[in-house]
Amino acid sequence: MSFLEYNVKTTPSGIRKVLYLNWPLTVLLIAVASFGFLMLYSVAGGSLSPWAEPQMKRFVLGMVVMMFIAMVPIWLWRNLSVVAYLGSLVLLLAVEFFGAVGMGAQRWIDIGFMRLQPSELTKITLVMVLAAYYDALPLNKTSRPLWVILPVVLILVPTYLVLRQPDLGTALLLMIGGGAVMFMAGVHWAYFAAVVSAGVGTVAAVFQSRGTDWQLIKDYQFRRIDTFIDPSNDPLGAGYHITQAKIALGSGGWTGRGFMQGTQSRLNFLPEKHTDFIFTTLAEEFGFVGAFSLLALYALIIIFCVQSALTNKDRFASILTLGIAVTFFLFFAVNMSMVMGLAPVVGVPLPLVSYGGSAMLVLLAGFGLVQSAHVHRPR
């Protein structure tokens, strides 16, 4: 029996696929998105427009995409992983020539009904192609230098293209996410120790390059670092965002000011209140209880993904599920750290909560792959 015949004969069909879906994970995704709808309604002053209603429509579309992807056998997604990765690179190159500019960066492609951000798609396709690579690679070759080079190249190519946009936050997420997939696939820890050492040296070089002809990062990125170290140096300029965010976080207390009662967002002191800084609006209105509840939902999503991966006997499906779980974790961990002043402001949205089409659709497509792996796992 050929590989294709085996997969076709062992693939569940009809209503059984629906029953095999990871329904607790689906419910958790809906619960998290509902937090987002609620907060977008609040920051708009009790109105579904201009943010909550479009976000709801995108979520419904995203759930349809997720279900469609879930119904497709996981072996087919493995076979298409290289095509998906190359397609995302083509889109990143298209941004160079045809990309729409916003907030000083060229990161989007205008496709009419929405602005697509290819770098978001690349986060998923990179995980796909790395999982396919390590699924095909014999375990005894995983840590050999020759076989480590190709996945490193696969990570660095989109990272370089994203850095050119410029988008330092997404570039870092691509590198960390790709490195995490390599680690989970079994690459020896010594490689990561070398990367960390090189990273420390790079950070030192970045600071040494400031103000020179060979400056390694943009001036606005240096300002973000300065703001991270001491926001009070420029409270009305570069430090304004994080200063107002901390005020909103602290004023929420244990139970918050109440729904639609947050002064920071209602009086427009809080910048980007519907996108990157929406977590601070949540914390101000619902306090520690609300913020912890959202964090608990995120943690449960990670737990269900990890549990599904560990019980899956298919290597590609297992690595893919863990990779998407790590990508999702990086999203909310970086965003929450950013708005709490624990990390520099890098423009990473809060997954399924912040307003935006690309990030939500891509994440739900990623969870569609998780569902496909769960539905079609060997039984």
TITOR-31868 format. One record per residue: residue number from 1; chain; x, y, z of N, C-alpha, C in turn. Coordinates in steps of 0.02 Angstrom, whole numbers, plus 50000, padded with zeros to 5 digits. Layout:
BEGIN
SITE,NUM,A,X,Y,Z,X,Y,Z,X,Y,Z
...
//
This chain:
BEGIN
SITE,1,A,50043,49940,50000,50000,50000,50000,50044,50062,50000
SITE,2,A,50031,50109,49955,50072,50170,49951,50055,50217,50008
SITE,3,A,50100,50267,50017,50091,50317,50070,50024,50353,50062
SITE,4,A,50009,50374,50000,49947,50411,49987,49886,50367,50000
SITE,5,A,49889,50303,49978,49832,50258,49988,49821,50246,50063
SITE,6,A,49876,50240,50101,49870,50230,50173,49836,50288,50206
SITE,7,A,49857,50349,50189,49828,50409,50220,49755,50418,50201
SITE,8,A,49738,50403,50138,49669,50410,50117,49624,50361,50155
SITE,9,A,49648,50298,50163,49607,50247,50195,49601,50257,50271
SITE,10,A,49651,50291,50301,49649,50302,50373,49622,50370,50392
SITE,11,A,49602,50410,50343,49574,50476,50358,49501,50470,50377
SITE,12,A,49481,50498,50435,49410,50495,50453,49368,50536,50404
SITE,13,A,49305,50518,50398,49263,50552,50349,49198,50573,50380
SITE,14,A,49163,50619,50344,49096,50639,50364,49093,50670,50432
SITE,15,A,49039,50652,50468,49024,50682,50533,49077,50665,50584
SITE,16,A,49115,50611,50572,49166,50591,50620,49219,50644,50628
SITE,17,A,49236,50679,50574,49286,50733,50578,49263,50788,50625
SITE,18,A,49199,50805,50621,49172,50857,50665,49175,50835,50737
SITE,19,A,49160,50771,50750,49162,50745,50818,49233,50743,50845
SITE,20,A,49282,50732,50800,49351,50728,50821,49384,50796,50834
SITE,21,A,49350,50850,50816,49378,50916,50828,49394,50926,50902
SITE,22,A,49445,50966,50915,49462,50983,50984,49414,51038,51007
SITE,23,A,49355,51018,51029,49302,51066,51045,49319,51111,51104
SITE,24,A,49352,51086,51157,49372,51133,51211,49416,51189,51185
SITE,25,A,49461,51174,51139,49504,51226,51109,49462,51276,51070
SITE,26,A,49413,51252,51033,49369,51296,50994,49331,51343,51040
SITE,27,A,49304,51317,51094,49266,51358,51142,49311,51411,51173
SITE,28,A,49373,51393,51189,49420,51440,51218,49436,51497,51170
SITE,29,A,49444,51481,51106,49457,51533,51056,49399,51582,51052
SITE,30,A,49338,51555,51054,49279,51598,51052,49276,51643,51114
SITE,31,A,49294,51614,51172,49292,51652,51234,49342,51710,51232
SITE,32,A,49402,51697,51207,49453,51750,51203,49431,51804,51154
SITE,33,A,49405,51784,51097,49381,51833,51048,49325,51875,51077
SITE,34,A,49283,51846,51119,49228,51882,51150,49254,51938,51195
SITE,35,A,49309,51925,51230,49342,51977,51268,49359,52036,51222
SITE,36,A,49386,52020,51164,49404,52072,51117,49344,52112,51093
SITE,37,A,49289,52078,51076,49229,52113,51053,49204,52161,51107
SITE,38,A,49205,52137,51169,49181,52177,51225,49223,52240,51234
SITE,39,A,49289,52232,51230,49333,52290,51240,49330,52338,51181
SITE,40,A,49323,52313,51121,49317,52357,51063,49252,52396,51065
SITE,41,A,49199,52366,51090,49136,52400,51101,49144,52456,51153
SITE,42,A,49183,52441,51205,49193,52490,51258,49234,52549,51235
SITE,43,A,49291,52537,51201,49335,52593,51182,49303,52636,51128
SITE,44,A,49251,52610,51095,49215,52650,51045,49158,52690,51078
SITE,45,A,49155,52690,51144,49104,52728,51179,49036,52696,51178
SITE,46,A,49034,52628,51177,48970,52593,51177,48940,52586,51108
SITE,47,A,48983,52576,51058,48960,52570,50989,48995,52511,50956
SITE,48,A,48957,52476,50912,48987,52420,50875,49034,52444,50820
SITE,49,A,49025,52505,50799,49070,52533,50749,49116,52585,50783
SITE,50,A,49176,52594,50760,49204,52568,50698,49244,52504,50705
SITE,51,A,49248,52475,50766,49295,52419,50776,49262,52352,50791
SITE,52,A,49214,52351,50836,49187,52287,50858,49152,52248,50802
SITE,53,A,49110,52281,50764,49073,52246,50711,49119,52217,50657
SITE,54,A,49167,52256,50630,49213,52225,50581,49253,52167,50611
SITE,55,A,49271,52174,50675,49309,52120,50707,49267,52057,50713
SITE,56,A,49203,52064,50728,49159,52006,50732,49154,51971,50665
SITE,57,A,49147,52010,50612,49142,51981,50545,49206,51944,50527
SITE,58,A,49263,51973,50543,49326,51941,50529,49334,51876,50569
SITE,59,A,49309,51877,50630,49314,51817,50672,49271,51761,50642
SITE,60,A,49211,51777,50621,49168,51726,50589,49202,51698,50527
SITE,61,A,49231,51743,50486,49268,51720,50427,49326,51676,50448
SITE,62,A,49362,51697,50500,49419,51658,50524,49399,51590,50549
SITE,63,A,49341,51585,50582,49318,51520,50607,49300,51474,50549
SITE,64,A,49271,51503,50496,49256,51463,50436,49321,51437,50405
SITE,65,A,49372,51480,50401,49437,51460,50375,49466,51405,50418
SITE,66,A,49462,51413,50484,49489,51363,50531,49455,51295,50521
SITE,67,A,49389,51295,50515,49353,51232,50506,49370,51199,50439
SITE,68,A,49377,51240,50387,49396,51213,50322,49464,51180,50325
SITE,69,A,49513,51215,50355,49580,51188,50361,49579,51124,50403
SITE,70,A,49538,51123,50456,49534,51065,50500,49509,51003,50464
SITE,71,A,49466,51012,50415,49437,50955,50379,49485,50925,50328
SITE,72,A,49537,50963,50309,49586,50939,50260,49637,50895,50295
SITE,73,A,49652,50836,50269,49701,50791,50302,49768,50824,50315
SITE,74,A,49796,50810,50372,49859,50843,50393,49916,50825,50346
SITE,75,A,49914,50765,50315,49968,50747,50269,49969,50792,50207
SITE,76,A,49910,50818,50188,49908,50863,50131,49941,50930,50148
SITE,77,A,49929,50954,50209,49961,51016,50231,50037,51007,50236
SITE,78,A,50059,50947,50255,50130,50934,50256,50159,50938,50185
SITE,79,A,50124,50911,50137,50147,50912,50068,50147,50983,50039
SITE,80,A,50103,51026,50065,50097,51095,50039,50140,51145,50079
SITE,81,A,50176,51122,50129,50211,51168,50174,50265,51209,50137
SITE,82,A,50301,51178,50091,50353,51214,50054,50321,51267,50009
SITE,83,A,50266,51249,49977,50230,51296,49934,50205,51355,49974
SITE,84,A,50176,51341,50034,50151,51394,50077,50207,51441,50099
SITE,85,A,50265,51412,50117,50322,51452,50139,50347,51497,50082
SITE,86,A,50355,51467,50022,50379,51507,49965,50328,51561,49947
SITE,87,A,50263,51545,49953,50212,51595,49939,50216,51654,49987
SITE,88,A,50230,51641,50051,50237,51695,50099,50298,51738,50084
SITE,89,A,50352,51707,50059,50411,51746,50040,50396,51791,49980
SITE,90,A,50357,51765,49933,50337,51806,49875,50297,51867,49898
SITE,91,A,50253,51855,49946,50212,51911,49972,50256,51962,50008
SITE,92,A,50307,51938,50045,50352,51984,50079,50392,52025,50028
SITE,93,A,50411,51993,49973,50445,52030,49920,50398,52080,49887
SITE,94,A,50334,52061,49880,50285,52107,49850,50277,52169,49892
SITE,95,A,50283,52162,49959,50279,52220,50003,50333,52271,49986
SITE,96,A,50392,52245,49967,50448,52290,49949,50429,52337,49892
SITE,97,A,50389,52311,49844,50375,52350,49783,50305,52381,49782
SITE,98,A,50257,52346,49812,50187,52369,49806,50155,52381,49874
SITE,99,A,50193,52377,49927,50165,52381,49995,50136,52449,50012
SITE,100,A,50083,52447,50052,50053,52509,50077,50091,52533,50139
SITE,101,A,50099,52598,50145,50137,52627,50200,50089,52651,50254
SITE,102,A,50106,52636,50316,50066,52659,50373,50110,52667,50434
SITE,103,A,50103,52722,50470,50141,52737,50530,50216,52730,50518
SITE,104,A,50239,52753,50460,50310,52754,50445,50340,52688,50424
SITE,105,A,50298,52638,50413,50324,52572,50393,50285,52546,50332
SITE,106,A,50318,52505,50293,50288,52476,50234,50280,52401,50246
SITE,107,A,50221,52381,50272,50212,52312,50295,50150,52279,50266
SITE,108,A,50108,52315,50229,50044,52289,50210,50036,52287,50134
SITE,109,A,49991,52243,50112,49969,52242,50042,49894,52254,50042
SITE,110,A,49873,52304,50006,49801,52321,50004,49766,52274,49954
SITE,111,A,49720,52232,49980,49684,52186,49936,49609,52203,49933
SITE,112,A,49594,52266,49944,49525,52289,49937,49487,52290,50001
SITE,113,A,49462,52231,50023,49420,52229,50083,49461,52231,50147
SITE,114,A,49527,52222,50142,49570,52226,50201,49642,52236,50179
SITE,115,A,49684,52254,50228,49756,52261,50214,49791,52200,50243
SITE,116,A,49820,52160,50200,49853,52099,50220,49924,52113,50241
SITE,117,A,49944,52086,50299,50013,52093,50323,50048,52025,50315
SITE,118,A,50087,52017,50261,50118,51952,50247,50163,51926,50302
SITE,119,A,50193,51970,50342,50237,51947,50396,50198,51905,50447
SITE,120,A,50133,51920,50456,50093,51879,50502,50084,51808,50474
SITE,121,A,50072,51804,50409,50065,51738,50376,50129,51698,50381
SITE,122,A,50186,51733,50376,50250,51698,50377,50263,51663,50444
SITE,123,A,50235,51689,50498,50244,51657,50563,50218,51585,50562
SITE,124,A,50163,51574,50525,50134,51507,50521,50169,51464,50469
SITE,125,A,50182,51492,50410,50213,51453,50357,50284,51432,50375
SITE,126,A,50319,51473,50414,50386,51454,50437,50382,51393,50483
SITE,127,A,50334,51392,50528,50325,51334,50571,50308,51272,50530
SITE,128,A,50266,51281,50479,50247,51225,50435,50307,51194,50401
SITE,129,A,50348,51236,50369,50404,51209,50330,50457,51179,50375
SITE,130,A,50468,51207,50435,50516,51177,50482,50491,51110,50508
SITE,131,A,50426,51106,50522,50398,51042,50545,50404,50989,50491
SITE,132,A,50391,51008,50429,50398,50961,50373,50470,50939,50364
SITE,133,A,50516,50985,50372,50588,50970,50366,50609,50919,50418
SITE,134,A,50591,50930,50480,50612,50884,50533,50573,50818,50532
SITE,135,A,50514,50819,50503,50477,50757,50494,50512,50712,50443
SITE,136,A,50541,50742,50391,50576,50704,50339,50647,50685,50359
SITE,137,A,50676,50723,50406,50746,50712,50425,50752,50656,50477
SITE,138,A,50795,50607,50466,50806,50555,50516,50830,50585,50583
SITE,139,A,50809,50556,50637,50824,50583,50703,50899,50588,50716
SITE,140,A,50938,50541,50690,51010,50541,50703,51047,50597,50666
SITE,141,A,51013,50633,50621,51043,50689,50585,51021,50757,50610
SITE,142,A,50976,50758,50658,50946,50821,50680,50997,50872,50703
SITE,143,A,51049,50851,50738,51097,50899,50767,51162,50903,50729
SITE,144,A,51168,50868,50672,51229,50873,50633,51233,50941,50598
SITE,145,A,51292,50972,50600,51299,51041,50573,51270,51051,50503
SITE,146,A,51283,51003,50458,51259,51010,50390,51183,51016,50387
SITE,147,A,51148,50979,50430,51075,50978,50429,51044,51033,50473
SITE,148,A,51086,51070,50507,51062,51127,50546,51062,51191,50503
SITE,149,A,51104,51192,50452,51111,51252,50411,51046,51270,50375
SITE,150,A,51013,51220,50344,50954,51235,50304,50898,51267,50345
SITE,151,A,50878,51239,50403,50826,51273,50442,50845,51343,50464
SITE,152,A,50911,51354,50477,50933,51421,50496,50922,51469,50438
SITE,153,A,50937,51447,50377,50925,51488,50318,50850,51501,50309
SITE,154,A,50810,51449,50319,50738,51457,50314,50711,51510,50362
SITE,155,A,50743,51517,50419,50722,51567,50469,50748,51636,50451
SITE,156,A,50811,51639,50429,50843,51704,50419,50817,51741,50357
SITE,157,A,50797,51705,50305,50773,51739,50244,50711,51782,50258
SITE,158,A,50656,51755,50287,50599,51799,50301,50614,51850,50355
SITE,159,A,50658,51832,50402,50677,51880,50454,50709,51942,50423
SITE,160,A,50753,51932,50375,50786,51988,50341,50735,52030,50304
SITE,161,A,50688,51998,50268,50638,52035,50230,50592,52076,50276
SITE,162,A,50576,52048,50334,50533,52084,50381,50571,52143,50412
SITE,163,A,50635,52134,50426,50675,52188,50454,50679,52247,50407
SITE,164,A,50675,52235,50342,50679,52289,50293,50616,52331,50293
SITE,165,A,50561,52309,50324,50497,52345,50316,50494,52412,50352
SITE,166,A,50520,52430,50408,50553,52387,50457,50502,52365,50510
SITE,167,A,50512,52303,50535,50469,52277,50587,50511,52233,50632
SITE,168,A,50544,52264,50680,50590,52229,50724,50554,52178,50767
SITE,169,A,50494,52195,50791,50457,52150,50835,50440,52084,50801
SITE,170,A,50412,52088,50741,50394,52027,50704,50456,51987,50685
SITE,171,A,50510,52022,50667,50572,51988,50649,50598,51947,50709
SITE,172,A,50596,51976,50768,50617,51940,50828,50572,51880,50842
SITE,173,A,50507,51889,50831,50461,51833,50842,50474,51776,50793
SITE,174,A,50491,51793,50731,50508,51741,50682,50570,51702,50704
SITE,175,A,50620,51738,50727,50682,51704,50748,50670,51661,50810
SITE,176,A,50635,51688,50859,50623,51649,50920,50577,51590,50906
SITE,177,A,50524,51602,50868,50478,51547,50851,50512,51492,50812
SITE,178,A,50552,51511,50761,50589,51462,50722,50639,51424,50764
SITE,179,A,50674,51460,50808,50722,51427,50853,50688,51378,50900
SITE,180,A,50628,51396,50923,50591,51352,50968,50572,51287,50933
SITE,181,A,50552,51292,50869,50535,51232,50831,50597,51187,50824
SITE,182,A,50654,51217,50810,50716,51178,50804,50732,51142,50870
SITE,183,A,50723,51178,50925,50737,51149,50991,50690,51091,51005
SITE,184,A,50626,51100,50991,50577,51047,51004,50586,50988,50958
SITE,185,A,50617,51000,50899,50630,50945,50853,50690,50903,50875
SITE,186,A,50729,50928,50924,50784,50889,50951,50853,50915,50936
SITE,187,A,50860,50975,50909,50926,51004,50896,50962,51014,50962
SITE,188,A,51027,50998,50964,51066,51000,51026,51068,51070,51057
SITE,189,A,51067,51072,51123,51064,51136,51159,51126,51179,51147
SITE,190,A,51182,51149,51128,51243,51188,51119,51235,51240,51064
SITE,191,A,51196,51225,51013,51184,51274,50959,51149,51336,50987
SITE,192,A,51101,51325,51032,51063,51380,51059,51105,51421,51108
SITE,193,A,51151,51387,51143,51197,51423,51187,51242,51470,51146
SITE,194,A,51263,51445,51087,51304,51486,51043,51264,51546,51017
SITE,195,A,51201,51535,51000,51158,51589,50975,51147,51642,51029
SITE,196,A,51135,51619,51091,51125,51666,51146,51188,51709,51156
SITE,197,A,51247,51676,51153,51310,51713,51161,51318,51764,51105
SITE,198,A,51301,51743,51043,51304,51789,50987,51254,51846,50995
SITE,199,A,51196,51830,51023,51145,51881,51035,51168,51934,51083
SITE,200,A,51202,51913,51136,51229,51960,51185,51280,52006,51151
SITE,201,A,51323,51975,51109,51372,52015,51073,51339,52064,51024
SITE,202,A,51284,52042,50992,51248,52085,50946,51217,52145,50981
SITE,203,A,51187,52132,51040,51157,52186,51079,51211,52238,51097
SITE,204,A,51268,52213,51118,51323,52259,51134,51344,52299,51073
SITE,205,A,51347,52266,51015,51365,52301,50954,51313,52353,50934
SITE,206,A,51250,52337,50945,51196,52384,50929,51205,52448,50969
SITE,207,A,51218,52442,51034,51226,52501,51076,51290,52539,51058
SITE,208,A,51342,52503,51039,51404,52536,51018,51396,52574,50953
SITE,209,A,51349,52551,50910,51341,52582,50844,51300,52646,50845
SITE,210,A,51269,52661,50902,51224,52719,50904,51261,52784,50888
SITE,211,A,51234,52820,50840,51262,52885,50821,51321,52880,50774
SITE,212,A,51338,52819,50751,51394,52810,50705,51368,52802,50633
SITE,213,A,51414,52798,50586,51396,52788,50516,51369,52718,50503
SITE,214,A,51387,52671,50547,51366,52602,50539,51311,52582,50588
SITE,215,A,51270,52630,50608,51216,52617,50656,51172,52558,50632
SITE,216,A,51161,52510,50676,51129,52446,50657,51053,52447,50658
SITE,217,A,51023,52491,50698,50950,52495,50699,50929,52568,50692
SITE,218,A,50864,52578,50680,50838,52645,50668,50837,52687,50732
SITE,219,A,50836,52754,50721,50833,52799,50779,50771,52787,50821
SITE,220,A,50713,52775,50789,50652,52765,50828,50655,52701,50870
SITE,221,A,50694,52652,50846,50702,52590,50885,50746,52603,50946
SITE,222,A,50796,52646,50939,50836,52666,50997,50793,52703,51048
SITE,223,A,50748,52746,51022,50704,52783,51068,50659,52736,51106
SITE,224,A,50637,52682,51073,50596,52633,51108,50636,52600,51164
SITE,225,A,50699,52586,51152,50741,52556,51203,50751,52605,51261
SITE,226,A,50764,52668,51246,50771,52719,51298,50708,52724,51340
SITE,227,A,50650,52722,51305,50586,52727,51340,50576,52667,51385
SITE,228,A,50596,52609,51362,50590,52548,51402,50632,52553,51465
SITE,229,A,50692,52579,51459,50737,52584,51517,50711,52636,51566
SITE,230,A,50689,52694,51542,50665,52746,51587,50612,52789,51552
SITE,231,A,50548,52770,51556,50495,52809,51522,50489,52881,51546
SITE,232,A,50512,52894,51608,50504,52961,51636,50550,53012,51603
SITE,233,A,50599,52990,51564,50644,53037,51530,50607,53080,51480
SITE,234,A,50553,53053,51451,50515,53090,51401,50441,53071,51408
SITE,235,A,50410,53091,51464,50341,53069,51478,50289,53094,51428
SITE,236,A,50303,53149,51394,50255,53177,51345,50274,53160,51273
SITE,237,A,50330,53126,51265,50352,53108,51198,50356,53032,51191
SITE,238,A,50418,53006,51185,50427,52934,51174,50401,52892,51232
SITE,239,A,50402,52921,51293,50379,52883,51351,50305,52888,51365
SITE,240,A,50268,52924,51322,50197,52937,51336,50156,52872,51336
SITE,241,A,50167,52830,51287,50128,52769,51281,50132,52727,51344
SITE,242,A,50194,52710,51364,50202,52665,51420,50181,52698,51486
SITE,243,A,50191,52764,51492,50170,52799,51553,50095,52795,51562
SITE,244,A,50058,52810,51509,49985,52806,51513,49960,52734,51522
SITE,245,A,49996,52687,51493,49977,52617,51501,49984,52595,51573
SITE,246,A,50038,52616,51606,50048,52598,51676,49996,52631,51721
SITE,247,A,49976,52692,51704,49924,52725,51743,49859,52686,51737
SITE,248,A,49842,52664,51676,49781,52625,51666,49784,52559,51702
SITE,249,A,49841,52525,51699,49848,52460,51733,49840,52468,51808
SITE,250,A,49873,52518,51836,49871,52528,51908,49804,52551,51934
SITE,251,A,49768,52592,51894,49704,52619,51918,49649,52567,51919
SITE,252,A,49659,52510,51885,49608,52458,51884,49599,52422,51950
SITE,253,A,49653,52418,51989,49649,52384,52054,49631,52311,52045
SITE,254,A,49594,52284,52095,49576,52214,52094,49518,52199,52047
SITE,255,A,49467,52240,52049,49406,52225,52010,49391,52276,51956
SITE,256,A,49431,52328,51950,49423,52376,51895,49373,52432,51910
SITE,257,A,49372,52480,51865,49327,52537,51872,49257,52521,51848
SITE,258,A,49249,52467,51811,49184,52449,51784,49183,52455,51708
SITE,259,A,49139,52417,51678,49134,52415,51605,49117,52484,51577
SITE,260,A,49158,52508,51530,49151,52573,51498,49162,52631,51546
SITE,261,A,49197,52618,51601,49210,52671,51650,49284,52689,51654
SITE,262,A,49325,52662,51610,49396,52676,51612,49412,52746,51587
SITE,263,A,49441,52787,51630,49454,52857,51612,49510,52863,51561
SITE,264,A,49560,52821,51566,49617,52826,51520,49595,52816,51447
SITE,265,A,49551,52768,51436,49529,52754,51367,49471,52800,51346
SITE,266,A,49425,52813,51392,49367,52854,51376,49387,52926,51360
SITE,267,A,49438,52951,51395,49460,53020,51385,49519,53025,51336
SITE,268,A,49534,52968,51303,49585,52965,51251,49656,52981,51275
SITE,269,A,49670,52967,51339,49738,52974,51362,49780,52914,51338
SITE,270,A,49747,52857,51331,49781,52795,51312,49787,52790,51236
SITE,271,A,49847,52790,51209,49855,52785,51136,49846,52713,51113
SITE,272,A,49827,52704,51050,49819,52638,51020,49776,52593,51065
SITE,273,A,49723,52621,51092,49683,52585,51142,49645,52527,51112
SITE,274,A,49636,52525,51047,49599,52470,51015,49644,52419,50983
SITE,275,A,49710,52432,50982,49756,52385,50951,49807,52360,51001
SITE,276,A,49869,52386,50998,49922,52358,51039,49911,52366,51114
SITE,277,A,49876,52419,51136,49869,52432,51207,49799,52415,51234
SITE,278,A,49764,52371,51201,49697,52354,51223,49697,52317,51289
SITE,279,A,49751,52283,51306,49755,52247,51370,49751,52295,51428
SITE,280,A,49779,52355,51421,49776,52404,51475,49705,52429,51486
SITE,281,A,49666,52433,51432,49595,52452,51438,49558,52399,51477
SITE,282,A,49571,52336,51461,49540,52280,51496,49558,52282,51570
SITE,283,A,49622,52294,51585,49645,52294,51655,49615,52353,51693
SITE,284,A,49606,52410,51660,49577,52467,51694,49503,52456,51710
SITE,285,A,49466,52426,51664,49394,52418,51673,49376,52357,51715
SITE,286,A,49415,52304,51710,49399,52242,51746,49452,52222,51798
SITE,287,A,49504,52262,51804,49554,52252,51856,49594,52188,51849
SITE,288,A,49624,52169,51906,49666,52109,51906,49625,52047,51889
SITE,289,A,49563,52045,51911,49520,51987,51899,49510,51977,51824
SITE,290,A,49495,52031,51788,49484,52026,51716,49547,52008,51679
SITE,291,A,49603,52041,51698,49667,52027,51664,49688,51955,51676
SITE,292,A,49680,51931,51738,49700,51862,51753,49654,51812,51717
SITE,293,A,49591,51829,51710,49544,51784,51675,49565,51774,51603
SITE,294,A,49585,51830,51569,49608,51825,51500,49672,51784,51496
SITE,295,A,49718,51796,51543,49780,51759,51544,49768,51684,51555
SITE,296,A,49719,51668,51597,49701,51598,51610,49674,51565,51547
SITE,297,A,49634,51601,51508,49609,51573,51445,49666,51560,51397
SITE,298,A,49713,51607,51393,49771,51596,51351,49810,51534,51373
SITE,299,A,49820,51528,51439,49857,51470,51465,49822,51405,51448
SITE,300,A,49756,51404,51453,49719,51343,51437,49725,51325,51363
SITE,301,A,49726,51375,51319,49736,51362,51248,49804,51328,51237
SITE,302,A,49856,51354,51269,49922,51324,51263,49922,51252,51290
SITE,303,A,49889,51242,51347,49887,51175,51377,49853,51125,51331
SITE,304,A,49797,51144,51301,49762,51098,51256,49803,51083,51194
SITE,305,A,49840,51133,51169,49883,51122,51111,49940,51074,51128
SITE,306,A,49971,51085,51185,50027,51042,51206,50002,50971,51218
SITE,307,A,49945,50964,51251,49917,50898,51263,49902,50861,51198
SITE,308,A,49875,50898,51149,49861,50867,51084,49926,50846,51049
SITE,309,A,49978,50888,51054,50041,50872,51021,50075,50812,51053
SITE,310,A,50074,50807,51119,50108,50753,51154,50075,50685,51143
SITE,311,A,50010,50686,51128,49974,50623,51117,49969,50605,51043
SITE,312,A,50000,50646,51000,49997,50633,50928,50059,50594,50907
SITE,313,A,50048,50538,50874,50104,50494,50854,50135,50515,50788
SITE,314,A,50105,50563,50753,50132,50589,50690,50181,50645,50706
SITE,315,A,50244,50636,50685,50297,50684,50703,50283,50754,50674
SITE,316,A,50263,50757,50611,50248,50823,50581,50193,50858,50620
SITE,317,A,50138,50822,50632,50081,50852,50667,50100,50875,50737
SITE,318,A,50141,50836,50771,50161,50853,50839,50204,50916,50841
SITE,319,A,50255,50918,50797,50299,50977,50795,50260,51039,50772
SITE,320,A,50216,51030,50723,50175,51086,50698,50132,51115,50753
SITE,321,A,50099,51072,50791,50055,51094,50845,50094,51132,50899
SITE,322,A,50152,51104,50918,50193,51138,50968,50219,51205,50942
SITE,323,A,50238,51207,50878,50263,51269,50849,50211,51324,50848
SITE,324,A,50149,51306,50831,50095,51356,50830,50079,51378,50901
SITE,325,A,50082,51331,50949,50071,51349,51019,50123,51399,51043
SITE,326,A,50186,51389,51024,50240,51435,51042,50229,51504,51009
SITE,327,A,50209,51503,50946,50194,51566,50910,50139,51605,50945
SITE,328,A,50086,51570,50964,50031,51601,51000,50054,51629,51067
SITE,329,A,50095,51589,51103,50121,51612,51168,50162,51675,51160
SITE,330,A,50205,51678,51109,50247,51736,51099,50205,51798,51086
SITE,331,A,50149,51790,51050,50105,51846,51037,50083,51880,51102
SITE,332,A,50051,51841,51145,50022,51873,51205,50074,51888,51258
SITE,333,A,50128,51848,51261,50180,51861,51310,50216,51927,51295
SITE,334,A,50233,51938,51231,50268,51999,51212,50222,52060,51220
SITE,335,A,50158,52053,51199,50112,52109,51204,50102,52130,51277
SITE,336,A,50089,52081,51321,50077,52097,51391,50140,52125,51424
SITE,337,A,50198,52097,51407,50260,52123,51435,50272,52194,51412
SITE,338,A,50254,52208,51349,50264,52274,51320,50222,52327,51356
SITE,339,A,50158,52313,51366,50114,52363,51396,50125,52371,51471
SITE,340,A,50157,52321,51502,50173,52326,51573,50243,52355,51586
SITE,341,A,50278,52371,51532,50344,52401,51540,50399,52350,51551
SITE,342,A,50385,52286,51539,50435,52234,51549,50475,52220,51485
SITE,343,A,50453,52248,51429,50487,52240,51365,50477,52304,51324
SITE,344,A,50522,52318,51278,50513,52378,51236,50450,52374,51194
SITE,345,A,50423,52431,51176,50363,52434,51134,50382,52415,51063
SITE,346,A,50356,52358,51039,50375,52333,50973,50315,52323,50927
SITE,347,A,50256,52342,50947,50199,52339,50902,50173,52269,50888
SITE,348,A,50169,52227,50939,50141,52160,50932,50070,52160,50959
SITE,349,A,50020,52139,50920,49950,52141,50944,49935,52087,50995
SITE,350,A,49883,52098,51035,49860,52047,51082,49816,51998,51043
SITE,351,A,49835,51934,51039,49801,51888,50993,49727,51879,51007
SITE,352,A,49687,51886,50953,49614,51878,50952,49578,51932,50991
SITE,353,A,49614,51980,51019,49583,52034,51058,49594,52102,51024
SITE,354,A,49656,52116,51005,49671,52179,50971,49634,52183,50904
SITE,355,A,49615,52244,50886,49583,52254,50821,49633,52243,50765
SITE,356,A,49612,52207,50714,49655,52194,50657,49634,52131,50621
SITE,357,A,49639,52131,50556,49616,52074,50516,49669,52021,50504
SITE,358,A,49730,52042,50484,49781,51994,50465,49799,51947,50523
SITE,359,A,49814,51976,50581,49836,51936,50638,49782,51885,50658
SITE,360,A,49718,51907,50660,49664,51862,50680,49655,51806,50630
SITE,361,A,49651,51822,50565,49640,51771,50514,49697,51721,50512
SITE,362,A,49758,51746,50518,49816,51701,50515,49818,51656,50576
SITE,363,A,49805,51684,50634,49805,51643,50695,49751,51588,50692
SITE,364,A,49692,51605,50669,49639,51555,50663,49656,51503,50610
SITE,365,A,49690,51524,50557,49714,51475,50508,49765,51429,50541
SITE,366,A,49808,51457,50583,49856,51416,50620,49822,51366,50665
SITE,367,A,49770,51388,50699,49733,51341,50742,49693,51290,50700
SITE,368,A,49678,51308,50638,49649,51260,50592,49697,51202,50580
SITE,369,A,49762,51218,50573,49813,51166,50566,49817,51123,50629
SITE,370,A,49812,51155,50687,49812,51118,50750,49752,51070,50752
SITE,371,A,49695,51094,50730,49634,51053,50729,49641,50996,50679
SITE,372,A,49671,51010,50621,49682,50958,50571,49727,50903,50598
SITE,373,A,49780,50924,50634,49825,50875,50665,49788,50833,50716
SITE,374,A,49742,50864,50752,49705,50829,50805,49653,50782,50774
SITE,375,A,49619,50804,50722,49567,50765,50690,49596,50704,50655
SITE,376,A,49652,50713,50621,49679,50660,50579,49737,50622,50610
SITE,377,A,49746,50628,50675,49800,50591,50708,49786,50516,50706
SITE,378,A,49838,50475,50707,49828,50402,50706,49788,50379,50766
SITE,379,A,49737,50337,50753,49695,50311,50807,49695,50235,50803
//
